[in-house]
Amino acid sequence: MTYQLRSIIKLVIITLSLAAIWIFTLGRSVPLIQAVSDGLFIVGLLLFFWGLITLTRASNIFLSTNYIFKAVFRRNFKPVSYHEYMSEREVKSDNKSAWHNFLVGLAYLIVSATIANVFI
């Protein structure tokens, strides 16, 4: 098995176990098929947006917000320019795992929507 296939299988196993925890905790108060749809939706939404943020390198927004808070609220923050700060902490995205997260999350969302439209 290739590394990419192994990482996708690990991701699916971990996220399905999280969805199973959601299903068994919520499954007592709602019908089981609705709990399955809700569990897949929650896990799919988290994976989808995590992959989307990583793919678009939007995490640099969090770095710039961090710079602003440090410059304003910390007394011991040495004054450096914004460009120097960002060049020191540039985020490099791992596009392979980002694509895996994005596509698996999208698949979970599609399956969840299908279950919700057909069975509920």
Backbone as JSON, one array per atom type, in Angstrom:
{
  "sequence": "MTYQLRSIIKLVIITLSLAAIWIFTLGRSVPLIQAVSDGLFIVGLLLFFWGLITLTRASNIFLSTNYIFKAVFRRNFKPVSYHEYMSEREVKSDNKSAWHNFLVGLAYLIVSATIANVFI",
  "N": [[0.83, -1.18, 0.0], [0.43, 2.23, -0.71], [1.79, 5.28, 0.66], [-0.03, 7.42, 0.62], [-2.52, 6.17, 0.38], [-2.57, 4.72, 2.76], [-2.6, 6.84, 4.6], [-5.06, 8.0, 4.01], [-6.79, 5.91, 4.71], [-6.25, 5.73, 7.48], [-7.22, 8.25, 8.23], [-9.94, 8.0, 7.59], [-10.69, 5.89, 9.32], [-10.21, 7.03, 11.86], [-11.92, 9.27, 11.79], [-14.41, 8.05, 11.37], [-14.62, 6.66, 13.74], [-14.89, 8.81, 15.5], [-17.32, 9.78, 14.57], [-18.89, 7.57, 15.23], [-18.81, 7.66, 18.02], [-20.25, 10.02, 18.39], [-22.69, 9.17, 17.32], [-23.49, 7.11, 19.08], [-23.73, 8.47, 21.48], [-25.68, 10.37, 20.94], [-27.62, 8.85, 19.81], [-29.54, 7.76, 21.49], [-31.51, 9.58, 22.0], [-32.6, 10.42, 19.61], [-33.88, 9.13, 16.45], [-32.01, 6.36, 15.07], [-31.04, 6.54, 12.39], [-31.09, 9.26, 11.93], [-29.22, 10.09, 13.81], [-26.94, 8.93, 12.72], [-26.74, 10.37, 10.33], [-26.4, 12.97, 11.38], [-24.0, 12.64, 12.84], [-22.13, 12.02, 10.79], [-22.36, 14.4, 9.39], [-21.38, 16.38, 11.18], [-18.69, 15.56, 11.61], [-17.83, 15.54, 8.95], [-18.14, 18.24, 8.25], [-16.26, 19.51, 9.92], [-13.84, 18.33, 8.95], [-13.96, 19.13, 6.25], [-13.82, 21.98, 6.37], [-11.39, 22.28, 7.71], [-9.61, 21.17, 5.84], [-10.11, 22.97, 3.75], [-9.23, 25.43, 4.8], [-6.52, 24.84, 5.09], [-5.79, 24.27, 2.44], [-6.16, 26.72, 1.11], [-4.35, 28.26, 2.35], [-5.18, 29.93, 4.38], [-4.53, 30.05, 6.96], [-2.6, 31.87, 7.46], [-3.92, 34.15, 8.13], [-4.53, 33.83, 10.8], [-1.99, 34.06, 11.86], [-1.42, 36.76, 11.34], [-3.33, 37.98, 12.93], [-2.42, 37.13, 15.4], [0.0, 38.53, 15.51], [-0.95, 41.16, 15.72], [-2.28, 41.11, 18.21], [-0.11, 40.5, 19.88], [1.53, 42.74, 19.48], [-0.05, 44.77, 20.52], [-0.9, 44.02, 23.13], [1.2, 42.84, 24.59], [3.91, 43.53, 26.7], [6.58, 42.84, 26.57], [7.12, 42.36, 23.92], [9.23, 42.45, 21.27], [9.81, 45.15, 19.12], [9.18, 44.52, 15.89], [8.89, 44.66, 12.35], [5.87, 44.09, 10.51], [6.21, 42.57, 8.19], [8.68, 41.29, 8.64], [8.0, 39.71, 10.85], [6.04, 38.03, 9.72], [7.54, 36.73, 7.76], [9.26, 35.21, 9.31], [7.52, 33.39, 10.45], [6.19, 31.99, 8.46], [3.66, 29.98, 7.11], [3.7, 26.8, 5.86], [1.84, 24.92, 3.69], [0.66, 21.58, 3.74], [-0.2, 20.12, 1.07], [-1.04, 17.57, 0.28], [-2.17, 16.17, 2.5], [-4.07, 18.05, 3.06], [-5.74, 17.97, 0.84], [-6.69, 15.37, 1.21], [-8.14, 15.63, 3.63], [-10.03, 17.53, 2.85], [-11.43, 16.22, 0.72], [-12.37, 13.82, 1.92], [-13.95, 14.91, 3.94], [-15.83, 16.25, 2.32], [-17.0, 14.05, 1.08], [-18.2, 12.82, 3.33], [-20.07, 14.81, 3.95], [-21.71, 14.72, 1.68], [-22.71, 12.1, 1.85], [-24.07, 12.31, 4.27], [-26.02, 14.27, 3.64], [-27.42, 12.88, 1.68], [-28.43, 10.69, 3.16], [-30.05, 12.14, 4.9], [-31.93, 13.27, 3.14], [-33.12, 11.07, 1.9], [-33.93, 9.16, 3.85], [-34.93, 10.49, 6.09]],
  "CA": [[0.0, 0.0, 0.0], [1.2, 3.46, -0.77], [1.67, 6.15, 1.83], [-1.25, 8.22, 0.52], [-3.66, 5.31, 0.66], [-2.55, 4.45, 4.2], [-3.02, 8.03, 5.35], [-6.51, 8.16, 3.82], [-7.45, 4.88, 5.51], [-6.15, 6.17, 8.87], [-8.12, 9.38, 8.41], [-11.32, 7.48, 7.58], [-10.92, 5.12, 10.55], [-10.28, 7.95, 13.0], [-13.13, 10.1, 11.73], [-15.59, 7.22, 11.57], [-14.73, 6.38, 15.17], [-15.47, 10.01, 16.11], [-18.75, 9.8, 14.2], [-19.55, 6.51, 16.01], [-19.0, 8.2, 19.37], [-21.36, 10.97, 18.28], [-23.92, 8.42, 17.07], [-23.91, 6.37, 20.27], [-24.14, 9.39, 22.54], [-26.91, 11.05, 20.53], [-28.57, 7.87, 19.29], [-30.57, 7.39, 22.45], [-32.58, 10.58, 22.05], [-33.17, 10.6, 18.27], [-33.79, 7.88, 15.69], [-30.63, 5.98, 14.73], [-30.62, 7.03, 11.07], [-30.83, 10.69, 12.09], [-27.95, 10.21, 14.53], [-25.87, 8.62, 11.75], [-26.64, 11.54, 9.44], [-25.84, 14.09, 12.15], [-22.6, 12.34, 13.14], [-21.34, 12.19, 9.57], [-22.36, 15.81, 9.03], [-20.48, 17.13, 12.07], [-17.31, 15.17, 11.31], [-17.56, 15.99, 7.59], [-18.01, 19.69, 8.25], [-14.96, 19.84, 10.51], [-12.79, 17.95, 8.01], [-14.08, 19.95, 5.06], [-13.29, 23.33, 6.6], [-9.97, 22.16, 8.04], [-8.93, 21.01, 4.56], [-10.25, 24.19, 2.98], [-8.33, 26.44, 5.37], [-5.15, 24.45, 4.78], [-5.56, 24.38, 1.0], [-6.1, 28.12, 0.69], [-3.35, 28.93, 3.2], [-5.86, 30.96, 5.15], [-4.01, 30.07, 8.33], [-1.79, 33.09, 7.62], [-4.78, 35.15, 8.78], [-4.37, 33.65, 12.23], [-0.68, 34.61, 12.22], [-1.48, 38.22, 11.37], [-4.09, 38.34, 14.13], [-1.51, 36.9, 16.51], [0.94, 39.66, 15.51], [-1.64, 42.36, 16.22], [-2.49, 40.97, 19.65], [1.18, 40.6, 20.57], [2.01, 44.12, 19.43], [-0.89, 45.66, 21.32], [-1.12, 43.63, 24.52], [2.38, 42.35, 25.3], [4.91, 44.56, 26.98], [7.93, 42.38, 26.23], [7.19, 42.04, 22.49], [10.22, 43.33, 20.64], [9.2, 45.77, 17.94], [9.61, 44.12, 14.56], [7.88, 45.01, 11.36], [4.91, 43.04, 10.18], [6.78, 41.7, 7.16], [9.69, 40.45, 9.27], [7.29, 38.75, 11.68], [5.39, 37.04, 8.86], [8.55, 35.92, 7.06], [9.77, 34.25, 10.28], [6.5, 32.4, 10.81], [5.42, 31.63, 7.28], [3.05, 28.66, 7.21], [3.76, 26.02, 4.64], [0.73, 23.95, 3.73], [0.87, 20.23, 3.25], [-1.35, 20.0, 0.18], [-1.54, 16.2, 0.16], [-3.11, 15.88, 3.59], [-5.17, 19.0, 2.95], [-6.67, 17.4, -0.14], [-7.34, 14.22, 1.83], [-9.13, 16.13, 4.59], [-11.07, 18.2, 2.09], [-12.24, 15.28, -0.04], [-13.07, 12.92, 2.84], [-15.01, 15.73, 4.55], [-16.86, 16.46, 1.31], [-17.7, 12.77, 0.93], [-19.07, 12.66, 4.5], [-21.18, 15.75, 3.82], [-22.6, 14.2, 0.63], [-23.4, 10.93, 2.4], [-25.0, 12.81, 5.29], [-27.14, 14.91, 2.96], [-28.18, 11.81, 1.02], [-29.18, 9.99, 4.2], [-31.1, 13.03, 5.42], [-32.98, 13.48, 2.14], [-33.79, 9.83, 1.52], [-34.49, 8.39, 4.95], [-35.53, 11.29, 7.17]],
  "C": [[0.88, 1.25, 0.0], [0.93, 4.3, 0.48], [0.37, 6.93, 1.8], [-2.48, 7.4, 0.86], [-3.73, 4.97, 2.15], [-3.02, 5.65, 5.0], [-4.51, 8.29, 5.19], [-7.26, 7.15, 4.66], [-7.4, 5.24, 7.0], [-7.13, 7.3, 9.17], [-9.57, 8.91, 8.47], [-11.62, 6.71, 8.86], [-11.07, 6.04, 11.75], [-11.57, 8.76, 12.96], [-14.4, 9.28, 11.87], [-15.74, 6.82, 13.03], [-15.28, 7.6, 15.92], [-16.96, 10.12, 15.8], [-19.5, 8.73, 15.0], [-19.78, 6.96, 17.45], [-20.17, 9.16, 19.4], [-22.68, 10.22, 18.15], [-24.4, 7.72, 18.35], [-24.29, 7.28, 21.42], [-25.46, 10.08, 22.19], [-28.0, 10.07, 20.14], [-29.67, 7.46, 20.23], [-31.74, 8.36, 22.44], [-33.23, 10.83, 20.69], [-33.13, 9.25, 17.55], [-32.36, 7.62, 15.2], [-30.18, 6.54, 13.39], [-30.35, 8.53, 11.11], [-29.52, 10.92, 12.83], [-26.78, 9.92, 13.61], [-25.66, 9.81, 10.83], [-25.99, 12.72, 10.16], [-24.36, 13.87, 12.46], [-21.7, 12.52, 11.94], [-21.27, 13.65, 9.16], [-21.37, 16.62, 9.87], [-19.01, 16.83, 11.73], [-16.92, 15.66, 9.91], [-17.35, 17.49, 7.51], [-16.66, 20.12, 8.81], [-13.81, 19.51, 9.56], [-12.78, 18.83, 6.78], [-13.46, 21.32, 5.27], [-11.83, 23.32, 6.99], [-9.15, 22.02, 6.76], [-8.98, 22.27, 3.73], [-9.33, 25.3, 3.49], [-6.88, 26.11, 5.02], [-4.84, 24.61, 3.3], [-5.37, 25.83, 0.56], [-5.06, 28.93, 1.44], [-3.94, 30.09, 3.98], [-5.36, 31.01, 6.58], [-3.06, 31.24, 8.54], [-2.6, 34.21, 8.25], [-4.62, 35.05, 10.29], [-3.02, 34.18, 12.7], [-0.72, 36.13, 12.29], [-2.28, 38.71, 12.57], [-3.22, 38.17, 15.37], [-0.5, 38.05, 16.63], [0.28, 40.9, 16.11], [-1.83, 42.27, 17.73], [-1.18, 41.06, 20.43], [1.67, 42.04, 20.6], [1.22, 45.04, 20.35], [-0.84, 45.3, 22.81], [0.11, 43.13, 25.27], [3.39, 43.46, 25.49], [6.3, 44.13, 26.52], [8.06, 41.97, 24.76], [8.15, 43.01, 21.82], [9.65, 43.89, 19.34], [9.88, 45.32, 16.65], [8.51, 44.49, 13.59], [7.0, 43.8, 11.06], [5.51, 42.06, 9.17], [7.88, 40.79, 7.72], [9.03, 39.35, 10.11], [6.67, 37.65, 10.82], [6.4, 36.18, 8.13], [9.17, 34.88, 8.01], [8.79, 33.11, 10.53], [5.64, 31.99, 9.63], [4.93, 30.19, 7.38], [3.14, 27.98, 5.85], [2.67, 24.96, 4.72], [1.17, 22.62, 3.16], [-0.33, 19.89, 2.38], [-1.89, 18.59, 0.08], [-2.54, 15.89, 1.27], [-4.28, 16.86, 3.56], [-6.21, 18.5, 1.95], [-7.4, 16.2, 0.44], [-8.44, 14.67, 2.78], [-10.32, 16.74, 3.86], [-12.0, 17.2, 1.41], [-13.0, 14.29, 0.85], [-14.21, 13.68, 3.54], [-16.15, 15.98, 3.59], [-17.67, 15.19, 1.09], [-18.65, 12.53, 2.1], [-20.28, 13.59, 4.41], [-22.19, 15.26, 2.78], [-23.39, 13.0, 1.15], [-24.43, 11.36, 3.44], [-26.23, 13.45, 4.67], [-28.03, 13.89, 2.26], [-29.02, 11.04, 2.03], [-30.33, 10.85, 4.7], [-32.23, 13.2, 4.42], [-33.76, 12.21, 1.83], [-34.54, 9.21, 2.69], [-35.21, 9.21, 6.0], [-36.65, 12.16, 6.61]]
}
